[in-house]
């Protein structure tokens, strides 16, 4: 569905079709201390465990820091307290905090790779998770784990990273997407019932699942992954923590 247009309210979303887009121009539709609404935006608003982007808006000779993003009826960029606000209909130059975005893309892709490995090798689903730039945790419904699980898991993930699997995205109507075997990798289906078009992230040859975040384009771009801790959360749940170098 190459002609599909991602939107939140009045704002066209750019980051899902082009996650490497880190600078763009846009027209201001609304500007208050509570939020700035643009006609187009590459700021990821957060969701699925991935934090929202940060960055700046530049207009005339002024710069406003964007410290968060919220999605309600519109996608609102949250300005730093006291920073100047652009005028409605003004064109601004927006810049995403590039090191932070890239770190989150790598981390999100690493989470998918991890869940793909654990699902393939142990049949376990994700029950929770969270990420920060270059570190994350994921919970799985793993009742038992073998001796040496931590070391084996790290070796397997490292091998899959080096395999340089392509990471592709596509969109499908809900009925078609949900007919794909194991497309939902969480123990509970978290897809909003009103969502008619499903975005799919495919680590080719390893993992395919519904997802709405930003990712790198191949597993080799994830970098070195270290499994730092395996925690027993009780009742057949294990928490896996990892970092990226």
GROMACS elastic network, one bead per residue, 0.5 to 0.9 nm:
[ bonds ]
;  ai    aj funct       b0    kb
    1     4     6  0.55962   500
    1   170     6  0.72492   500
    1   171     6  0.57936   500
    1   172     6  0.67682   500
    1   173     6  0.88041   500
    2     5     6  0.84514   500
    2   170     6  0.82092   500
    2   171     6  0.80858   500
    4   171     6  0.80938   500
    4   197     6  0.88903   500
    5    12     6  0.70771   500
    5    13     6  0.76586   500
    5    14     6  0.89364   500
    6    11     6  0.85634   500
    6    12     6  0.59193   500
    6    13     6  0.52255   500
    6    14     6  0.75336   500
    6    16     6  0.79130   500
    6    17     6  0.85524   500
    7    10     6  0.69356   500
    7    11     6  0.55391   500
    7    13     6  0.53277   500
    7    14     6  0.88497   500
    7    40     6  0.86930   500
    7    74     6  0.89311   500
    7    75     6  0.87297   500
    8    11     6  0.53679   500
    8    12     6  0.66691   500
    8    13     6  0.70745   500
    8    71     6  0.71268   500
    8    72     6  0.80445   500
    8    73     6  0.70867   500
    8    74     6  0.55433   500
    8    75     6  0.56807   500
    9    12     6  0.80884   500
    9    71     6  0.86191   500
    9    72     6  0.80261   500
    9    73     6  0.53873   500
    9    75     6  0.66933   500
   10    29     6  0.84034   500
   10    37     6  0.80369   500
   10    38     6  0.78078   500
   10    39     6  0.62180   500
   10    40     6  0.82071   500
   10    73     6  0.83636   500
   10    74     6  0.61057   500
   10    75     6  0.77607   500
   11    37     6  0.72837   500
   11    38     6  0.60162   500
   11    41     6  0.66329   500
   11    74     6  0.68093   500
   11    75     6  0.63862   500
   12    38     6  0.84798   500
   12    39     6  0.62393   500
   12    41     6  0.62956   500
   12    42     6  0.86463   500
   13    16     6  0.69667   500
   13    17     6  0.82002   500
   13    39     6  0.89419   500
   13    40     6  0.59805   500
   13    41     6  0.52958   500
   13    42     6  0.59887   500
   13    43     6  0.79744   500
   13    44     6  0.83584   500
   14    17     6  0.58740   500
   14    18     6  0.60760   500
   14    19     6  0.76425   500
   14    21     6  0.77054   500
   14    40     6  0.69690   500
   14    41     6  0.57594   500
   14    43     6  0.79865   500
   14    44     6  0.88516   500
   15    18     6  0.50202   500
   15    20     6  0.75372   500
   15    21     6  0.66761   500
   15    22     6  0.85678   500
   15    41     6  0.74012   500
   15    43     6  0.66156   500
   15    44     6  0.64371   500
   15   213     6  0.88133   500
   15   214     6  0.71707   500
   16    19     6  0.57112   500
   16    42     6  0.79871   500
   16    44     6  0.81659   500
   16   169     6  0.86760   500
   16   212     6  0.76377   500
   16   213     6  0.70360   500
   16   214     6  0.61721   500
   16   215     6  0.87490   500
   17   169     6  0.82424   500
   17   214     6  0.89994   500
   18    21     6  0.56044   500
   18    42     6  0.82365   500
   18   214     6  0.88347   500
   19    22     6  0.77563   500
   19    42     6  0.77808   500
   19   101     6  0.88233   500
   19   105     6  0.83879   500
   19   214     6  0.59497   500
   19   215     6  0.70265   500
   19   216     6  0.78376   500
   20    98     6  0.89625   500
   20   101     6  0.89838   500
   20   102     6  0.83801   500
   20   216     6  0.84929   500
   21    24     6  0.73803   500
   21    42     6  0.68400   500
   21    96     6  0.83751   500
   22    42     6  0.71196   500
   22    43     6  0.85464   500
   22    94     6  0.80424   500
   22    95     6  0.57126   500
   22    97     6  0.76195   500
   22    98     6  0.64601   500
   22   101     6  0.85999   500
   23    42     6  0.80101   500
   23    93     6  0.71139   500
   23    94     6  0.55612   500
   23    96     6  0.63597   500
   24    40     6  0.87484   500
   24    41     6  0.78045   500
   24    42     6  0.76450   500
   24    92     6  0.84291   500
   24    93     6  0.58513   500
   24    94     6  0.54070   500
   24    95     6  0.67854   500
   24    96     6  0.89810   500
   25    40     6  0.81498   500
   25    41     6  0.85335   500
   25    91     6  0.66431   500
   25    92     6  0.56238   500
   25    94     6  0.60148   500
   25    95     6  0.89138   500
   26    38     6  0.60967   500
   26    39     6  0.60937   500
   26    40     6  0.57358   500
   26    41     6  0.72207   500
   26    90     6  0.83533   500
   26    91     6  0.55218   500
   26    92     6  0.55985   500
   26    93     6  0.66928   500
   26    94     6  0.74533   500
   27    37     6  0.86851   500
   27    38     6  0.55858   500
   27    39     6  0.55564   500
   27    40     6  0.74588   500
   27    88     6  0.77831   500
   27    89     6  0.56297   500
   27    90     6  0.56716   500
   27    92     6  0.63788   500
   28    31     6  0.70965   500
   28    36     6  0.73130   500
   28    37     6  0.61135   500
   28    39     6  0.64966   500
   28    40     6  0.89900   500
   28    86     6  0.73152   500
   28    87     6  0.69378   500
   28    88     6  0.50371   500
   28    90     6  0.54913   500
   28    91     6  0.63240   500
   28    92     6  0.72372   500
   29    36     6  0.76922   500
   29    37     6  0.54199   500
   29    38     6  0.53578   500
   29    39     6  0.63421   500
   29    87     6  0.85826   500
   29    88     6  0.53955   500
   29    89     6  0.60863   500
   29    90     6  0.83670   500
   30    35     6  0.78672   500
   30    36     6  0.55965   500
   30    38     6  0.71110   500
   30    76     6  0.89870   500
   30    86     6  0.87993   500
   30    87     6  0.78303   500
   30    88     6  0.56315   500
   30    89     6  0.82796   500
   31    34     6  0.79797   500
   31    35     6  0.60973   500
   31    37     6  0.63776   500
   31    38     6  0.87696   500
   31    85     6  0.63853   500
   31    86     6  0.65362   500
   31    87     6  0.67301   500
   31    88     6  0.65805   500
   32    35     6  0.53474   500
   32    36     6  0.61409   500
   32    37     6  0.89295   500
   32    79     6  0.86845   500
   32    85     6  0.70584   500
   32    86     6  0.89171   500
   33    36     6  0.77000   500
   33    78     6  0.75385   500
   33    79     6  0.65632   500
   33    80     6  0.82689   500
   33    81     6  0.72717   500
   33    82     6  0.80430   500
   33    83     6  0.85678   500
   33    84     6  0.89885   500
   33    85     6  0.75104   500
   34    76     6  0.80741   500
   34    77     6  0.83904   500
   34    78     6  0.62909   500
   34    79     6  0.73929   500
   35    69     6  0.82889   500
   35    70     6  0.82415   500
   35    75     6  0.86114   500
   35    77     6  0.51422   500
   35    79     6  0.63986   500
   36    75     6  0.82236   500
   36    76     6  0.52444   500
   36    78     6  0.64907   500
   36    79     6  0.73221   500
   36    85     6  0.81204   500
   36    86     6  0.84396   500
   37    40     6  0.86033   500
   37    41     6  0.88491   500
   37    74     6  0.69878   500
   37    75     6  0.62116   500
   37    76     6  0.50919   500
   37    77     6  0.64461   500
   38    41     6  0.64657   500
   38    75     6  0.79107   500
   38    76     6  0.79374   500
   38    77     6  0.83204   500
   38    92     6  0.89430   500
   41    44     6  0.82590   500
   41    75     6  0.84785   500
   41    94     6  0.82309   500
   42    53     6  0.88817   500
   42    94     6  0.85008   500
   42    95     6  0.87997   500
   42    96     6  0.76811   500
   43    46     6  0.89248   500
   43    52     6  0.73191   500
   43    53     6  0.54817   500
   43    54     6  0.73350   500
   43    55     6  0.82024   500
   43    69     6  0.74029   500
   43    77     6  0.80469   500
   43    94     6  0.89048   500
   43    95     6  0.87838   500
   43    96     6  0.67270   500
   44    47     6  0.85452   500
   44    50     6  0.87752   500
   44    51     6  0.80848   500
   44    52     6  0.53198   500
   44    53     6  0.52992   500
   44    54     6  0.86263   500
   44    69     6  0.74560   500
   44   101     6  0.88346   500
   44   213     6  0.77412   500
   44   214     6  0.77902   500
   45    50     6  0.88223   500
   45    51     6  0.75087   500
   45    53     6  0.65921   500
   45    68     6  0.77733   500
   45    70     6  0.58944   500
   45    71     6  0.65099   500
   45    75     6  0.73542   500
   45    76     6  0.84568   500
   45    77     6  0.84686   500
   46    49     6  0.73093   500
   46    50     6  0.54130   500
   46    53     6  0.73070   500
   46    68     6  0.89319   500
   46    69     6  0.72651   500
   46    70     6  0.78150   500
   46    71     6  0.85920   500
   46   213     6  0.78915   500
   47    50     6  0.53825   500
   47    51     6  0.66618   500
   47    52     6  0.75455   500
   47   212     6  0.74927   500
   47   213     6  0.72438   500
   48    51     6  0.84292   500
   48   129     6  0.86746   500
   48   130     6  0.82416   500
   48   211     6  0.75638   500
   48   212     6  0.70497   500
   48   213     6  0.70519   500
   49   108     6  0.85816   500
   49   128     6  0.87918   500
   49   129     6  0.65165   500
   49   131     6  0.60406   500
   49   132     6  0.88150   500
   49   213     6  0.88622   500
   50   104     6  0.71595   500
   50   105     6  0.87874   500
   50   107     6  0.88918   500
   50   108     6  0.70608   500
   50   130     6  0.71108   500
   50   131     6  0.60511   500
   50   132     6  0.74830   500
   50   213     6  0.69125   500
   50   214     6  0.85025   500
   51    68     6  0.88622   500
   51   104     6  0.79739   500
   51   130     6  0.88373   500
   51   131     6  0.74145   500
   51   132     6  0.71518   500
   51   133     6  0.88039   500
   52    67     6  0.88450   500
   52    68     6  0.60951   500
   52    69     6  0.58450   500
   52    70     6  0.81846   500
   52   101     6  0.89571   500
   53    66     6  0.83692   500
   53    67     6  0.78312   500
   53    68     6  0.64350   500
   53    69     6  0.69322   500
   53    96     6  0.68734   500
   53    97     6  0.71417   500
   53   100     6  0.77005   500
   53   101     6  0.65491   500
   54    65     6  0.78508   500
   54    66     6  0.54156   500
   54    67     6  0.51790   500
   54    68     6  0.57597   500
   54    69     6  0.77598   500
   54    77     6  0.88737   500
   54    95     6  0.86558   500
   54    96     6  0.60526   500
   54    97     6  0.55935   500
   54    98     6  0.89281   500
   54   100     6  0.79665   500
   54   101     6  0.82086   500
   55    64     6  0.86196   500
   55    65     6  0.60187   500
   55    66     6  0.50467   500
   55    67     6  0.69028   500
   55    68     6  0.85241   500
   55    94     6  0.74164   500
   55    95     6  0.55177   500
   55    98     6  0.82203   500
   56    63     6  0.65802   500
   56    64     6  0.54924   500
   56    66     6  0.52201   500
   56    67     6  0.84388   500
   56    79     6  0.86325   500
   56    93     6  0.81854   500
   56    94     6  0.57538   500
   56    95     6  0.53100   500
   56    96     6  0.66732   500
   56    97     6  0.77525   500
   57    62     6  0.83199   500
   57    63     6  0.56477   500
   57    64     6  0.51205   500
   57    65     6  0.65211   500
   57    66     6  0.71546   500
   57    79     6  0.89962   500
   57    86     6  0.87044   500
   57    92     6  0.61420   500
   57    93     6  0.55973   500
   57    95     6  0.64835   500
   57    96     6  0.89876   500
   58    61     6  0.72457   500
   58    62     6  0.57168   500
   58    64     6  0.64071   500
   58    65     6  0.88668   500
   58    86     6  0.86618   500
   58    92     6  0.55904   500
   58    93     6  0.50904   500
   58    94     6  0.64013   500
   58    95     6  0.82572   500
   59    62     6  0.54200   500
   59    63     6  0.65067   500
   59    64     6  0.84988   500
   59    86     6  0.68413   500
   59    90     6  0.78870   500
   59    91     6  0.70582   500
   59    93     6  0.65469   500
   60    63     6  0.84346   500
   60    86     6  0.88801   500
   60    92     6  0.82752   500
   62    83     6  0.89611   500
   62    84     6  0.70350   500
   62    85     6  0.88210   500
   62    86     6  0.87370   500
   63    83     6  0.76644   500
   63    84     6  0.71453   500
   63    85     6  0.87786   500
   64    79     6  0.64058   500
   64    80     6  0.70118   500
   64    83     6  0.53996   500
   64    84     6  0.59303   500
   64    85     6  0.70349   500
   64    86     6  0.85933   500
   65    78     6  0.83631   500
   65    79     6  0.56850   500
   65    80     6  0.54793   500
   65    81     6  0.89441   500
   65    83     6  0.70261   500
   66    69     6  0.77953   500
   66    77     6  0.62395   500
   66    78     6  0.54910   500
   66    80     6  0.60791   500
   66    96     6  0.88893   500
   67    77     6  0.78008   500
   67    78     6  0.58136   500
   67    79     6  0.60078   500
   67    80     6  0.59494   500
   68    76     6  0.85567   500
   68    77     6  0.61803   500
   68    78     6  0.50511   500
   68    79     6  0.74630   500
   68    80     6  0.87052   500
   69    75     6  0.70894   500
   69    76     6  0.56807   500
   69    78     6  0.55840   500
   70    74     6  0.81458   500
   70    75     6  0.58809   500
   70    76     6  0.51460   500
   70    77     6  0.65640   500
   70    78     6  0.73108   500
   71    74     6  0.57455   500
   71    76     6  0.61418   500
   71    77     6  0.88557   500
   72    75     6  0.64700   500
   72    76     6  0.78202   500
   73    76     6  0.89440   500
   78    81     6  0.89050   500
   79    82     6  0.81597   500
   79    83     6  0.66754   500
   79    84     6  0.84631   500
   79    85     6  0.80333   500
   80    83     6  0.56094   500
   80    84     6  0.88503   500
   81    84     6  0.89205   500
   82    85     6  0.88224   500
   86    89     6  0.87046   500
   86    90     6  0.66119   500
   86    91     6  0.85233   500
   86    92     6  0.77657   500
   87    90     6  0.54846   500
   87    91     6  0.87826   500
   88    91     6  0.86879   500
   95    98     6  0.80413   500
   96    99     6  0.88805   500
   96   100     6  0.85074   500
   96   101     6  0.73005   500
   97   100     6  0.56377   500
   97   101     6  0.61943   500
   97   102     6  0.87447   500
   98   101     6  0.51344   500
   98   102     6  0.60618   500
   98   103     6  0.84681   500
   99   102     6  0.52813   500
   99   103     6  0.60990   500
   99   104     6  0.86451   500
  100   103     6  0.51202   500
  100   104     6  0.62122   500
  100   105     6  0.86364   500
  100   133     6  0.63399   500
  101   104     6  0.51278   500
  101   105     6  0.61218   500
  101   106     6  0.86372   500
  101   133     6  0.79887   500
  101   214     6  0.85798   500
  102   105     6  0.50036   500
  102   106     6  0.61628   500
  102   107     6  0.85052   500
  102   133     6  0.83545   500
  102   215     6  0.84443   500
  102   216     6  0.78244   500
  103   106     6  0.52003   500
  103   107     6  0.61134   500
  103   108     6  0.85948   500
  103   132     6  0.84113   500
  103   134     6  0.55538   500
  103   135     6  0.89838   500
  103   222     6  0.87622   500
  103   244     6  0.87011   500
  104   108     6  0.59320   500
  104   109     6  0.84437   500
  104   131     6  0.77947   500
  104   132     6  0.67972   500
  104   134     6  0.66253   500
  104   135     6  0.87711   500
  104   214     6  0.78709   500
  104   215     6  0.80050   500
  105   108     6  0.51905   500
  105   109     6  0.61663   500
  105   110     6  0.84942   500
  105   133     6  0.84183   500
  105   213     6  0.81001   500
  105   214     6  0.54351   500
  105   216     6  0.55997   500
  105   222     6  0.82368   500
  106   109     6  0.52586   500
  106   110     6  0.60965   500
  106   111     6  0.87354   500
  106   133     6  0.82997   500
  106   134     6  0.72562   500
  106   214     6  0.88228   500
  106   215     6  0.64486   500
  106   216     6  0.59418   500
  106   219     6  0.85311   500
  106   221     6  0.68460   500
  106   223     6  0.76477   500
  106   244     6  0.82119   500
  107   111     6  0.62663   500
  107   112     6  0.87976   500
  107   131     6  0.71260   500
  107   132     6  0.76691   500
  107   133     6  0.65327   500
  107   134     6  0.54374   500
  107   135     6  0.65908   500
  107   136     6  0.70505   500
  107   215     6  0.82903   500
  107   222     6  0.70741   500
  107   243     6  0.82717   500
  107   244     6  0.73035   500
  108   111     6  0.51198   500
  108   112     6  0.65159   500
  108   113     6  0.87650   500
  108   131     6  0.74842   500
  108   134     6  0.89973   500
  108   136     6  0.84913   500
  108   213     6  0.75487   500
  108   214     6  0.72295   500
  108   215     6  0.62860   500
  108   216     6  0.85268   500
  109   112     6  0.51150   500
  109   113     6  0.62285   500
  109   114     6  0.86167   500
  109   167     6  0.83431   500
  109   203     6  0.86131   500
  109   214     6  0.81250   500
  109   215     6  0.54352   500
  109   216     6  0.65546   500
  109   217     6  0.89252   500
  109   218     6  0.86694   500
  109   219     6  0.74062   500
  109   222     6  0.68642   500
  110   114     6  0.60521   500
  110   115     6  0.85566   500
  110   136     6  0.88850   500
  110   157     6  0.86387   500
  110   161     6  0.85350   500
  110   219     6  0.78247   500
  110   222     6  0.62539   500
  110   223     6  0.88748   500
  110   225     6  0.78994   500
  110   244     6  0.85469   500
  111   114     6  0.50389   500
  111   115     6  0.61243   500
  111   116     6  0.84323   500
  111   129     6  0.88749   500
  111   131     6  0.86081   500
  111   136     6  0.75113   500
  111   137     6  0.81493   500
  111   138     6  0.74115   500
  112   115     6  0.51349   500
  112   116     6  0.59675   500
  112   117     6  0.85729   500
  112   201     6  0.88196   500
  112   203     6  0.80174   500
  112   207     6  0.72559   500
  112   208     6  0.86640   500
  112   209     6  0.83466   500
  113   116     6  0.50050   500
  113   117     6  0.61812   500
  113   118     6  0.86686   500
  113   157     6  0.70868   500
  113   160     6  0.78129   500
  113   161     6  0.80346   500
  113   203     6  0.74301   500
  113   206     6  0.75707   500
  113   207     6  0.69538   500
  113   219     6  0.80102   500
  114   117     6  0.52173   500
  114   118     6  0.62358   500
  114   119     6  0.85198   500
  114   138     6  0.85861   500
  114   153     6  0.84466   500
  114   157     6  0.65196   500
  115   118     6  0.51644   500
  115   119     6  0.59196   500
  115   120     6  0.84049   500
  115   124     6  0.81958   500
  115   125     6  0.74022   500
  115   126     6  0.69346   500
  115   138     6  0.81136   500
  115   140     6  0.84163   500
  115   185     6  0.77148   500
  115   207     6  0.80608   500
  116   119     6  0.51721   500
  116   120     6  0.60116   500
  116   121     6  0.84744   500
  116   185     6  0.84815   500
  116   203     6  0.86019   500
  116   206     6  0.61857   500
  116   208     6  0.79184   500
  117   120     6  0.51804   500
  117   121     6  0.59671   500
  117   122     6  0.80593   500
  117   153     6  0.80975   500
  117   156     6  0.75592   500
  117   157     6  0.69758   500
  117   160     6  0.84930   500
  117   206     6  0.74048   500
  117   207     6  0.79329   500
  118   121     6  0.52414   500
  118   122     6  0.53364   500
  118   123     6  0.65635   500
  118   124     6  0.61122   500
  118   125     6  0.79169   500
  118   140     6  0.84381   500
  118   153     6  0.81262   500
  119   122     6  0.54165   500
  119   125     6  0.62507   500
  119   126     6  0.87083   500
  119   185     6  0.81247   500
  119   207     6  0.87744   500
  120   123     6  0.57645   500
  120   124     6  0.80979   500
  120   206     6  0.80757   500
  120   207     6  0.84871   500
  121   124     6  0.83282   500
  122   142     6  0.77409   500
  122   145     6  0.88124   500
  123   142     6  0.83999   500
  124   140     6  0.60224   500
  124   141     6  0.55288   500
  124   142     6  0.57883   500
  124   143     6  0.88661   500
  124   185     6  0.86949   500
  124   187     6  0.86526   500
  125   139     6  0.83932   500
  125   140     6  0.55074   500
  125   141     6  0.58711   500
  125   142     6  0.80517   500
  125   184     6  0.88566   500
  125   185     6  0.55749   500
  125   186     6  0.53666   500
  125   187     6  0.54268   500
  126   129     6  0.76881   500
  126   138     6  0.68552   500
  126   139     6  0.56726   500
  126   141     6  0.67211   500
  126   185     6  0.61223   500
  126   187     6  0.58183   500
  126   188     6  0.85775   500
  127   138     6  0.76571   500
  127   139     6  0.52883   500
  127   140     6  0.53748   500
  127   141     6  0.65533   500
  127   185     6  0.89025   500
  127   186     6  0.57861   500
  127   187     6  0.54751   500
  127   188     6  0.73747   500
  127   237     6  0.82817   500
  128   137     6  0.83488   500
  128   138     6  0.58464   500
  128   140     6  0.73184   500
  128   186     6  0.77913   500
  128   187     6  0.87544   500
  128   239     6  0.87738   500
  129   136     6  0.74356   500
  129   137     6  0.53662   500
  129   139     6  0.58449   500
  129   239     6  0.85610   500
  130   135     6  0.88554   500
  130   136     6  0.57376   500
  130   137     6  0.55817   500
  130   138     6  0.66707   500
  131   134     6  0.78321   500
  131   135     6  0.59528   500
  131   137     6  0.64491   500
  131   138     6  0.86145   500
  132   135     6  0.53438   500
  132   136     6  0.60160   500
  133   136     6  0.79790   500
  133   244     6  0.87608   500
  134   242     6  0.84036   500
  134   243     6  0.55873   500
  134   245     6  0.71812   500
  135   241     6  0.75955   500
  135   242     6  0.57633   500
  135   244     6  0.62747   500
  136   240     6  0.83592   500
  136   241     6  0.58518   500
  136   242     6  0.56866   500
  136   243     6  0.66149   500
  136   244     6  0.89968   500
  137   239     6  0.66645   500
  137   240     6  0.54892   500
  137   242     6  0.64462   500
  137   243     6  0.89883   500
  138   238     6  0.83643   500
  138   239     6  0.56473   500
  138   240     6  0.53262   500
  138   241     6  0.66186   500
  138   242     6  0.88311   500
  139   142     6  0.86559   500
  139   233     6  0.85071   500
  139   237     6  0.67145   500
  139   238     6  0.56300   500
  139   240     6  0.62696   500
  139   241     6  0.88399   500
  140   143     6  0.88411   500
  140   186     6  0.87778   500
  140   187     6  0.85558   500
  140   236     6  0.84578   500
  140   237     6  0.56198   500
  140   238     6  0.54008   500
  140   239     6  0.63917   500
  140   240     6  0.79590   500
  141   187     6  0.79323   500
  141   235     6  0.86157   500
  141   236     6  0.58395   500
  141   238     6  0.65648   500
  142   145     6  0.69605   500
  142   236     6  0.54957   500
  142   237     6  0.52531   500
  142   238     6  0.58171   500
  143   234     6  0.88474   500
  143   235     6  0.74591   500
  143   237     6  0.61621   500
  143   238     6  0.77146   500
  144   236     6  0.70578   500
  144   237     6  0.87011   500
  144   238     6  0.87242   500
  145   148     6  0.85166   500
  145   149     6  0.62228   500
  145   238     6  0.87643   500
  146   149     6  0.54315   500
  147   150     6  0.83801   500
  148   151     6  0.55211   500
  148   152     6  0.60910   500
  148   153     6  0.84716   500
  149   152     6  0.51592   500
  149   153     6  0.58520   500
  149   154     6  0.85162   500
  149   230     6  0.86482   500
  150   153     6  0.52209   500
  150   154     6  0.62710   500
  150   155     6  0.87092   500
  150   227     6  0.66728   500
  150   228     6  0.82985   500
  150   229     6  0.74703   500
  150   230     6  0.66927   500
  150   240     6  0.86404   500
  151   154     6  0.52402   500
  151   155     6  0.62381   500
  151   156     6  0.86457   500
  151   227     6  0.77885   500
  152   155     6  0.51136   500
  152   156     6  0.60945   500
  152   157     6  0.85767   500
  153   156     6  0.51316   500
  153   157     6  0.60930   500
  153   158     6  0.84660   500
  153   227     6  0.76719   500
  154   157     6  0.51840   500
  154   158     6  0.60025   500
  154   159     6  0.85195   500
  154   225     6  0.72012   500
  154   226     6  0.63548   500
  154   227     6  0.57029   500
  155   158     6  0.51230   500
  155   159     6  0.61559   500
  155   160     6  0.87206   500
  156   159     6  0.51171   500
  156   160     6  0.63041   500
  156   161     6  0.86732   500
  157   160     6  0.51243   500
  157   161     6  0.61665   500
  157   162     6  0.87039   500
  157   225     6  0.74664   500
  158   161     6  0.50658   500
  158   162     6  0.63048   500
  158   163     6  0.86848   500
  158   223     6  0.87193   500
  158   224     6  0.69824   500
  158   225     6  0.64887   500
  158   226     6  0.85023   500
  159   162     6  0.51795   500
  159   163     6  0.62566   500
  160   164     6  0.71152   500
  160   165     6  0.74830   500
  160   206     6  0.83207   500
  160   219     6  0.73872   500
  160   220     6  0.85546   500
  161   164     6  0.57443   500
  161   165     6  0.73094   500
  161   218     6  0.83659   500
  161   220     6  0.51442   500
  161   221     6  0.80081   500
  161   222     6  0.69081   500
  161   223     6  0.73802   500
  161   224     6  0.80764   500
  161   225     6  0.85425   500
  162   165     6  0.81285   500
  162   219     6  0.70486   500
  162   220     6  0.55026   500
  162   223     6  0.86783   500
  163   219     6  0.73495   500
  163   220     6  0.71933   500
  164   218     6  0.57077   500
  164   221     6  0.80370   500
  165   203     6  0.60710   500
  165   204     6  0.56105   500
  165   205     6  0.70626   500
  165   206     6  0.78610   500
  165   217     6  0.86729   500
  165   218     6  0.54555   500
  165   219     6  0.53407   500
  165   220     6  0.74309   500
  166   202     6  0.79411   500
  166   203     6  0.58789   500
  166   204     6  0.55286   500
  166   205     6  0.85953   500
  166   217     6  0.60259   500
  166   219     6  0.65797   500
  166   220     6  0.88040   500
  167   201     6  0.69121   500
  167   202     6  0.55254   500
  167   204     6  0.62068   500
  167   215     6  0.76500   500
  167   216     6  0.69488   500
  167   219     6  0.69829   500
  168   200     6  0.81707   500
  168   201     6  0.58063   500
  168   202     6  0.51094   500
  168   203     6  0.65686   500
  168   204     6  0.73388   500
  168   215     6  0.89073   500
  168   217     6  0.67728   500
  168   218     6  0.82604   500
  169   199     6  0.69630   500
  169   200     6  0.55083   500
  169   202     6  0.61597   500
  169   203     6  0.89604   500
  170   198     6  0.83652   500
  170   199     6  0.57317   500
  170   200     6  0.52375   500
  170   201     6  0.67640   500
  170   202     6  0.82238   500
  171   177     6  0.80879   500
  171   197     6  0.64110   500
  171   198     6  0.54622   500
  171   200     6  0.58686   500
  171   201     6  0.89071   500
  172   175     6  0.80784   500
  172   176     6  0.62146   500
  172   177     6  0.54821   500
  172   196     6  0.86344   500
  172   197     6  0.56398   500
  172   198     6  0.53679   500
  172   199     6  0.65784   500
  172   200     6  0.75754   500
  173   176     6  0.54968   500
  173   177     6  0.61123   500
  173   178     6  0.86386   500
  173   196     6  0.59953   500
  173   198     6  0.61087   500
  173   199     6  0.89152   500
  174   177     6  0.50846   500
  174   178     6  0.60200   500
  174   179     6  0.85454   500
  174   195     6  0.73058   500
  174   196     6  0.51692   500
  174   197     6  0.53199   500
  174   198     6  0.55826   500
  175   178     6  0.54290   500
  175   179     6  0.63997   500
  175   196     6  0.83041   500
  175   197     6  0.88651   500
  176   179     6  0.52018   500
  176   180     6  0.70067   500
  176   198     6  0.89583   500
  177   180     6  0.56183   500
  177   183     6  0.73198   500
  177   197     6  0.83233   500
  177   198     6  0.63947   500
  177   199     6  0.83503   500
  177   200     6  0.78317   500
  177   210     6  0.80252   500
  178   181     6  0.76105   500
  178   182     6  0.84764   500
  178   183     6  0.65457   500
  178   184     6  0.78959   500
  178   198     6  0.85710   500
  178   210     6  0.89110   500
  179   182     6  0.86935   500
  179   183     6  0.79644   500
  180   183     6  0.56065   500
  180   184     6  0.89240   500
  180   208     6  0.88947   500
  180   209     6  0.89424   500
  181   184     6  0.82847   500
  182   185     6  0.63844   500
  182   208     6  0.78749   500
  182   209     6  0.73499   500
  183   200     6  0.82077   500
  183   207     6  0.89143   500
  183   208     6  0.61296   500
  183   210     6  0.59240   500
  184   187     6  0.79733   500
  184   188     6  0.82640   500
  184   189     6  0.64617   500
  184   190     6  0.84899   500
  184   191     6  0.87353   500
  184   208     6  0.86811   500
  184   209     6  0.57726   500
  184   210     6  0.61446   500
  184   211     6  0.89770   500
  185   188     6  0.83951   500
  185   189     6  0.81882   500
  185   208     6  0.86952   500
  185   209     6  0.63770   500
  185   210     6  0.79445   500
  186   189     6  0.62341   500
  186   190     6  0.75883   500
  187   190     6  0.89544   500
  189   192     6  0.86165   500
  190   193     6  0.87303   500
  191   194     6  0.84665   500
  191   195     6  0.70991   500
  191   198     6  0.85949   500
  191   210     6  0.84221   500
  192   195     6  0.54880   500
  193   196     6  0.79457   500
  195   198     6  0.69155   500
  198   210     6  0.66284   500
  198   211     6  0.78899   500
  198   212     6  0.84620   500
  199   209     6  0.85923   500
  199   210     6  0.57424   500
  199   211     6  0.58495   500
  199   212     6  0.62358   500
  200   208     6  0.69773   500
  200   209     6  0.56493   500
  200   211     6  0.57186   500
  200   212     6  0.78395   500
  201   207     6  0.81511   500
  201   208     6  0.58492   500
  201   209     6  0.56364   500
  201   210     6  0.61596   500
  201   211     6  0.60860   500
  201   212     6  0.82944   500
  201   213     6  0.88872   500
  201   215     6  0.85306   500
  202   205     6  0.81950   500
  202   206     6  0.78987   500
  202   207     6  0.58408   500
  202   209     6  0.65801   500
  202   210     6  0.87135   500
  203   206     6  0.55117   500
  203   208     6  0.61528   500
  203   209     6  0.88546   500
  203   218     6  0.77533   500
  203   219     6  0.77567   500
  204   207     6  0.66129   500
  204   208     6  0.75832   500
  205   208     6  0.85298   500
  211   214     6  0.88830   500
  215   218     6  0.85936   500
  216   219     6  0.73663   500
  216   220     6  0.89863   500
  216   221     6  0.64172   500
  216   222     6  0.72411   500
  217   220     6  0.87067   500
  217   221     6  0.73356   500
  218   221     6  0.57653   500
  218   222     6  0.75869   500
  219   222     6  0.53807   500
  219   223     6  0.78557   500
  220   223     6  0.60902   500
  220   224     6  0.88165   500
  222   225     6  0.77627   500
  222   244     6  0.76600   500
  223   244     6  0.65231   500
  223   245     6  0.65845   500
  224   243     6  0.83882   500
  224   244     6  0.55866   500
  224   245     6  0.55027   500
  225   242     6  0.67878   500
  225   243     6  0.59068   500
  225   245     6  0.67436   500
  226   241     6  0.85921   500
  226   242     6  0.54133   500
  226   243     6  0.53486   500
  226   244     6  0.63090   500
  226   245     6  0.79877   500
  227   230     6  0.78555   500
  227   240     6  0.72039   500
  227   241     6  0.59287   500
  227   243     6  0.66695   500
  228   240     6  0.78562   500
  228   241     6  0.55751   500
  228   242     6  0.50970   500
  228   243     6  0.69032   500
  229   239     6  0.79644   500
  229   240     6  0.60412   500
  229   241     6  0.51914   500
  229   242     6  0.70588   500
  230   238     6  0.67197   500
  230   239     6  0.56408   500
  230   241     6  0.64670   500
  231   237     6  0.85319   500
  231   238     6  0.55674   500
  231   240     6  0.65740   500
  231   241     6  0.82464   500
  232   235     6  0.86747   500
  232   236     6  0.78842   500
  232   237     6  0.62909   500
  232   239     6  0.64548   500
  233   236     6  0.74025   500
  233   237     6  0.52374   500
  233   238     6  0.55561   500
  233   239     6  0.66475   500
  234   237     6  0.55726   500
  234   238     6  0.75396   500
